[in-house]
């Protein structure tokens, strides 16, 4: 019984944390606000579809991924909390921006063709322009910058490696390497020769990604950029350089504005459906299994609170499909309890006392519960990996719901029934 009470205390702690998180204005954890994230179909917003011109691409999959990364950087400027950016077909990108009402601003911010350009220092504003930092647009680099004829199309690849700068043990530092094609090699040689001990800025999306100082003339088309504080910063710079190797034009082929009225109506109907489903399932369990059914309903309530807390903490962006997955998982949570109660009923009929019947009932039901739930989780993994945004939301919420339902059925229901089997209420536990 001591182990049973320890598990009970653990359940109470989990339940208390879930209730705190489920409060509409939940707490902040590590400085991050815990809140419900609504998708485009519930909150309203903007949906855009872009088609990329990959006719000149040698690696279409990589270049489309680079384009999506650029879109993600641009969307960050809009301040969108939960954007959805995903590949659609072989050459299209679907962008969903919950809460964004100005579709014109979204198109203007996102839809420009990007290109990587190398710039040198200019004397004044008549020959150059001031540019902001790629990662912090509030910071403007000092001086003025003018473009050269060296662009991302001249760059072959960028990578991260380590260089032992001081020729000492343990002194290796991450550096970013650049390799140019033959045309780029000649251009880069001239730039480094003319700008010794000066900065050369690497520009992506008209913002400065990096501005290293030229230490010597480089004629072999291979260069390194030092000064990265760690491997993460070096990899981030290399990723930006690779993204800008090939400018990919992208034209908008679809756009729509989803109204908030549709979103609020969808939320209302979904909540009503969920409440009705919970009530009907609860009534069935209580009528058919009596007091153990009532315990199962309590476990179902705990299941709902824990699942919603996980949705907010992860966080899971809730869509109509996601809510459907959650509601479906409620039925699967009840299914586990039904299997357990039926096995327990068989044990009681064989003459065992209630405590032994509960233990044996849970043990016999576990294999069926495990196999059925694992089959569902495998299906969810397949749907999440191969599906689009809506299908992914359904698969994710269903998988989380199934995992939590296994905990509440096997741990919560079992723990409550075992505790009650050692009290005066044990006479009500016959199913």
N, C-alpha and C positions, 0 to 999 in steps of 0.2 A: 504493500500500500504506500510505502514511503516514496517509491519511484512514481506512482500514480499521482501523488500530491505535488511532486516536483514538476511533473509535466503540466499539471493543472495551473500552477503558478506561472509557468512559461506561457501557457495559452492566454492567461489573463494579461500578462505584460504585452504580448503581441496584439491582443485586442485593444488595450489602452492606447498603444502607439497608433494603431490603425484609426481609432476614433479621433485622436488629435490631428492626424494627417487629413482625415476626411472632412474636417471642419471647413466650410466654404473659404475662409481666409486662413489657410493652414500656416504652419510655422516655416521659418527659413532654416534650411539645413546647409551648413558650410557656405552661408551667404546666398544660397539659391532659394528663390521663392518656390514653395511647393503649391502648385495650382493645377486645375483641370485644363488640359489643352484641347481645344475644339478644332476639328478639321474644317475644310472649306464648306462642306455641305451643311454643317451645323452653325458655323459662325458667319458665313458669308464672306465674300472676298473676290479675288480675281484669279482666273485660270487662263494661262497662255500656252500655246503650242508652237514651238519653233522647229523649222526644218533646216538641218545643216547641209551645206554644200561640201560633200566629201569626194568630189570628182578628182581632186588633185592629191588626195590623201594616200599615203603608203601604208598606214596603219589606222584603219577607220575606227576600230574599237577604242584604241588609245586616244585618238584625236577627239572623238565624241566625249570620252570621259574628261579630257582636258577642258572641253567647251562647257561641260556641266560644272566643273570646278570654278570656271570663270563666272558663270551665271550665279553660283552660290556666293562668291565674293561680292558681286554687284548687289545681290538681294540683301546682303548684310547691311548695305548702306540705307536700305529702305526701313530698316528696323523691324522686319517681320520676325515674329517670335518662332513660328513653327512652319517654315516653308517646306513644300514637298517638291523635290526635283528628281525626275526619273526618266530613264530612257524609254521611248515608246517606238517600237519597230526598230529598224536598222539605222535610221538617220534622223529621228525626231526626238525632241526633249519636251516633256510635259512639266510645266511649272504651276504650282498651286500656291497662292499667297493669301492665307486666311487673314481677314481684317483689312485688307488693302482695297479701298473703294475707288481710288483714282487710277483707272486703268491706263490712262495716257501717261501718267508719271512712271508707272511700272514699266511700260514699253520703252519709254525714253531712257530709263536707267539701265535696263537689262539688255536691250536689243542692239547695242553697237557692236561692230566687228572689232575684235581685239587684235593687237599685234605687239610683239616684242621689238623694242628699238633701243639702240645704244646712243647715248647723248654725251656731248662734251660741254665743258663750261663755256658760257658766253660772256662777253664783256658787259653787256647791259641789256635792258628790256627791249631795245630796238632789234637785237639779233637773237634774243632768246626769251624764255618764259620761266616763271617760277612754278615749281611742281611740289605736290604734297607727297607724303609717305604712303606706300601701298597699304600698309597695315594700320596706320593711324592717320586718317585724312585731316585731322586737326593740326598735325605737324607739317610745316612747310620747310623744305630744304633751303638753306641759305644760297644765295646767288641765283644765276640764271642759266638755263640749259638750252642747247641747240641740238637738233637731230643730226645724226650722221647717216651714211648710206648702209650701215651695218644693221641688219634686222634679224628677227628670229628665223627667217628662211635660210640664213647663212649658218645657223647653228646646227650641228649634227646631234649632239647630246650633252647633257649635264649630269654629273654624278657626284656622289659623296665618298670621300676617302679620308685617310689619316696621314698627316705629315709630321715627321719628327723635326720640328723647327730648330730645337736647341741641340740636336744630336745627343740627347741625354736619355737616360732610362726614365720611362714614365712621362715623357714630355710630349707625346703625340697629341696633336690637336686636329679636330675635324676641319676639312677644307672642301670647297666646292670646285669641281673641275669642269672646264668648258672645252669642247672640241668643235672646230669650225671646218666647213668644207673648203675646197680650194679657193673659191671666190671670197669666202669669208676670211680665210687666212690672210689674203693680201690686204683686205680692208682693215682687219684687226691689226696687222703689222704697222700700217700707216697711222692708225689712231694711237697706238701705244708709242710710236716714235715721236709724234707731234705733241703728246700730252704726258711726257715724263714728269713724275712727281705731282701730277694733277689727278683729280677725280674723273672717272668715267661712269656715268649713271646708266643703270639698266632699267629701262622703262617698260612697264606692262600696264595696259589700260590707262595710259597717260598719267601714271603715278610711278614714283621711284621705288623699285624693289630693293635695290642695293646700289651703293655708289663707292666702289673700291678705288683706291689710289694706285696708279700705274707705277710700279717699282723699276721696270726695265722694259726695253723694247722686246716684243714677242713676235718671232717670225715663223714659228713652226705650227701656228694655228691651235696651240694647246695652252690653256691658261688655268691658273688656280686663284680662287678668292679666299683669302684668309680672314681671320677676325671673328669667326663664328664661335659663340660662347659654348655651344654644346652640339651634339649630333642632331638633336631635334631641330634647332635653328638652321643648321646646315642643310638638312633634308628639306625643310620648308622652302629654302631659297632654290635648291635644285629642282623641286617640283614646279615652282613658278617659272623657272627658265624653260623647263620642258614643255609647260603649258603654252608658252609663247613661241615655240619653234615654228609652228605652222598656223598662220592666221586662217580661221575657218569662218567664212560668211554664214550667217544664219538669218533666215527670214521668217517672220511670223505668219503662220498659216491658219491660226485659230485663236479666238479670244472670246471670253464671256465673263460677265459680272454676275456672281451669285448673290441674290438679295438676302438681307438679314431676316426678312419675314419668313422666307422659306426655311431658313436655318432654325429659327425659334419654334416654328410649327413642327418641324421634324423632331426637335428635342422633346417637345411636349408629348407628341404621339408615342415616341419611343419610351419615355418615362411611364406613361400610362400602360403601355404594353408590358413593360417590365414588372410593374406593380401588380397588374392583373395576373401575370404568370406566377409571381411569387405567392400570391394569395391562393390561387387554385392548387398549386403544388403543395402548399402548406396544409390546405384543407384535406387533400387526398391522403397525405401522410398521417395526419391526426385521426381521420376517420378509419383508415385501414389498419394502422399500427398503434393507435391510441397513445399512451404516454411515451413509449419510445419514439413514436412519430413526432410528438411534441419536442422531444430532445433533438431530433433530426432537424426540425424547423429552426430551433435555436442555433444549431451548428450551421444551418444554411444562412442565417443572418450574420453569423461570424464570418462565414465564407465571403459574403457580399462585402462586408466592411474591409476585410483584408485585401480582397481583389481590387476594390476601388482605390485603396491606399497605394497599392502597387502601381496602378495606372497613373496616379498622380506623381509618384516618386520616380518612376523609370526615366522620363515620363512617356506615356502612350498618348498619341494624338487621337482623340475620339472622333470617329466618323459614324455614320449610320450603319455601315457594315461592321464596324468595331463593336457597336452596341448590340448588333444582332449576334455576334460571336459571344459576347458576355451573357446574353439571355440564353443562348443555346447551352453554354457551359453550366448554367443553373440546373437545367434538366439533367445534365450528366452528373452533377454533384448529387442529385437526388437518387439517380440510378445506382450509385455506389452504396448508398444507405439501404436501398431496397434489397440489393444482393446480400448485404450483411444481415439484415433482419430476417430474410428468408432462411439463411443458413442457421441463424440463431434459433429460429422457430423449429427447425428440424432437430437441433440438439436438445431443445426442451422436450420435444415429443419422445426422444429416446430415453428420457428420465434424468438428465443432468440438472443440477441446480443452476440458478440464474447466472451466477458469476462464471461458472465453468462453461455454460452455454454461450455466454457473450464472448469469452476468450476464444472458444473453438469456432464460433460463428465468424468472427473476424479473421481467424487464421484460414478457414476454408474459403472465405470470400476473396481473400487478398489476391490470389492468382488470377481470378477472373477480372477483378478491378484493375490490376496492373496491366494485364494484356490488352484490355479494351482501351484503357486510357493511353497507353504507349502507342497503340495503333493510331489513335486520334492525333497524338503529338507528332508522329511521323508524317501524317497527312498534312498537319499544319506547317511543318518544316518545308515540305514540298511546295505547298501553296505560297509560303512566304518567299521562298527562293525564286520560284518561277513566275509568281503572280505580279500583277500591277499594284498600284497604290491602294485601291479599294480592297482587293483580295488580300493584300498583305496585312491591312488593318484587321480584317476579319480573322485571319490566321493567328495573328499575334495575341489578340484578346482571348480567342478560344484556347490557345495553348496555355496562357497564363491562368485562365479560369480552370482548366483541367488539372494543372499542377496544384493549384490551391485546393481544389475539390478533393484531391487525394489526401492532402494534409488534414482537411476538416473531417473527412469521412473516417479515415483510419486513425487519426490521433484525437481530434476533438470529440466526435461522437463516442468513440470507444472509451475515452477517459471519463466523460460524464457518466456513461452507463455503468462503468466499473465502480465509480465513487458511489453512485446511487444504489448499487447492488449490495452495499455494506451498510445501508441505512434502512429506516422503517419504510421507505418508499419502494423497497425492492418488490413488494407484492404487486405494484403497478407496472412492472417492467415486462410482463409476459406479453409477447407480440402475437 
